[in-house]
């Protein structure tokens, strides 16, 4: 979530769910059904399911920022199309698609990539500004809870193919990892956005320039430090276990995702 100033708010329009998002949901449901019924070769379908599911969760993450921004007073998010769940409104080819996909394929790290631009001058208080940043990770948490529900009910033991449950578990794993990364109090991440409104201006001015390269820097630190990344991943797995998702399903989904 980033902030940019605009001189005057754009004309408001009526928000609607975009056809792009509907298409993504359709692909997710069709591929998920094929996995559940064990129709085709599992591994490539797991890859497609996880990638599409990850993009859908990014849309929901950014929608969360925009929705709380609207409630908090920034009505410009309507005309900007942020409430339409259209991935094209949230993403740019490099920062939102290439880098996060590369991080996911190479290191298995679920980094945030998209962004919405909230005009904080329209927000009613610093608390709303902070809440806007917190809304994105909260959306990821809701997605993770929804994905965990079948495991609470014990459905994997009785219904569907193992590849489907592995894909579901791995997608939930990415949600929890995204929450952990997003809550880092580092410029460019939502964790910093949560505390930023309460920081002295000189501190924020000194830290903000690091936001542009923060994602790559954090990835490099985690990639070259097995101890740090190990503790981080243990925290993610323990959180998943607390949500009722057994680690073996995540491992199965990870292996199927990397079918190459």
N, C-alpha and C positions, 0 to 999 in steps of 0.2 A: 504494500500500500504506500503510495507516494502522494505528495502534496504539490500542487502548482497553483499560482495565482492567475485568475482571469479577471478582466476588467468588468464584465457584466455577465450575469448568468444567461445561458442559452435558452431559447424558447422551449417550454416544456411540452412533452408529448405524452400520449398514453402508453405506458409500458405493456409489453406483451412478450410471451415466450418465443424466442427466435426459432426459425425452422432448422438452423444449424444445430441447436441444442436438441431439438426433437429428433433430428437425424442421428446424433450421437447416442441418445437414449435408445433409439430403435436398434442401432448396431449392437449396443451393449446387451439388450434383451435377447436379440436373435443369437448372438454368439454365446451368451450365457446359457440359453436354452439348449444349444447344440452341445455345449460342454456338459450340461446336466444330464442329457440323454446319451452322451458318449457317441455322437453321430459321426464325427470326423476325427482326424488325427488331433490329439489333444494339445500337444505342445504349441504349435503355431496359434491355435485358438486361444490358449492361455495368454500368449503374448498380446494378441489383439484385444482381448477382454481387459487386461490390466492397463494397457496404454489408453484405451478409450475410457475406461473407468477413471483413470487418473486425470484425464482432461475434463471429464464431467465434474470431478471433485474440485478441480481448479476453478471451474465456473461457479460452483456453489460457494467456494471460499471467497471469491471476489464479489459475488452477489451479497454475501454476508457483510462485507465492508460497505458496499453501496447502500444496502437496506438500512443499516444503522446510521450511516451518514445522512440518509433521507430523513429518518426519524429524528435525528439530532439537529436538523435544520438546513442541510445542504440539498436543496431541491434541484440543483444542476445535474445530479446523477441521472435524473429521468431522461432529459434530453440527450445526455451522453450515451444512452443505451445500456447503462450498467445493470439495469433491472431486467434486461431481456435474456440474460443467461447465454448470450452469444459469445463464444470464445474469441471471435474476431475483434470484439470490443475490448478484450482484456489483454490481448497478446501482441507481441511483436516477434518477427521471425527469429531473431538472435537470442534475446534475453528470455523469451517466454517459451520457445520451442526447442531451438538447437541446444543451448546449454543445459536446461533441465533434462532433456532426453539423453544427452550425452552422459550426464552425471548418473542418470538412472541405469543406463546400459553398462557403463564402465565400472562404476562403484556401487551401484544399487542404492544410491542416496536419493531420497525424494526431496529435492530442493524446490522452494517456491519459485515461480517464474513470471507469472502474470502480475498485473497491477492495475488498480483504479486510482484516479486522481481526485482526491477529496479537497474541496475548498474549505479550509478550517475556519475562515473568517465568517462563514455562515453558521457554524456550529454554535450551540447555545452556551457551551462551557468547555473547560479543559477535560472534564470527565467524559463528555461526549466524544471529544477528540481521542481520548484513550480508548473508549469503548469501540470506536470504529476499527482501531487496530486489533483489538481483542476478538472482534466478530469473525474474522477469517479463520483463525485456529479453532474457534468454537464450532464453526461450520464443519471443519474436518473431524472434530470430535463427534458431532452428530452422525456424520457419514460412517465413522468407525463403529459407533453403537448400533447403527442399522445393520451393518455388515456382520456384527457379532451376534445378532439376535438368533439366527439359525443354530449357532453353536450352543447358545444357552438352552435351546429347546432339544438339543441332542439329535438334530436332523441329519448331520453327516453320517451317523452310524446306521441310519435306516433308509435314506433316500439319496438319489443322485450319484453321479460318478465322482471318484476321488479327485479327478482333475478340476472339477468345478469348485469343490470345497477348498482345494489348494489355491486356486486363483482368487477366490473370495477372501481367504485368509491373508494372502500376500497383498491384496489391495488394501485390506484393513491395516496391515503392517506399514504400508506406505503412508496411510493417513496418520498413524501415530508418530511415525518418523517426521512427517511434515509438521506436526504440532510441535515436536521437540525442537526442530530447527527454527521454526517461525518464532518461538518464544525466546530465542537467544537475544539478549539485550545488546545487539550489534546493529549499527546503522544499516538500513536496507532490509532488515527483518522486522516482523510485526512486534517482537518483544521490545525493540527499541521504540517503536511507535507508541507502545503502551505507556512508557515512562517519559517519552520526549516532551509532552506538554508541561511536565512538572520540572524539567531541567532548566537551569539558568541559561539565558540566551547565548552567553559566551561559550558555554560548554557544548550546546547544540551546534553552534556555528563551527566549533573546532572539530566535532565528530562527523558532521553531515557529509563532508567531502569524501569520506571513506565508504559511503554507501554504494557507489557505483561498482567498486571492485570487491565488495564484501563477500558475495556469493562464491566467486572463484577462490578467494583467499581461504574461506572456511572449508571449501571442498578440498583444497590442497592440504590443509592442516589435517583433516580427518583421513585423507587418502594416504598420507605418508606417516601417520602416527597410529599404528595398530593398537597401541594401548588405549589411547583416547577414544578411537572409534569403537574399540571393543567394549569399553564401559558404556559408551553411548548406546550401542546396539543391545547390550544386556538390559539397559533401562527400557528400551523399546519393547523387547521380548517380554519382560516382566509385566509391563503395562498391558500387553496383549493377553498374557496369561490371566491377569486380574479381570480382563473383560470376558474371559471364558474361551479364548481361542488357543488351542494347544499349539505349541511351537512346531510340532511335526507337520502340521498342515501348512504353516508358513514356509518351511524348508521345501516341502513338496511343490508348493506354488512357485518358489524361487527357481528351483531346478527346471520346472516346465517352462517358466518365463524365458530362461536363457537356453532355449532349445538348440541354439547353434553350437 
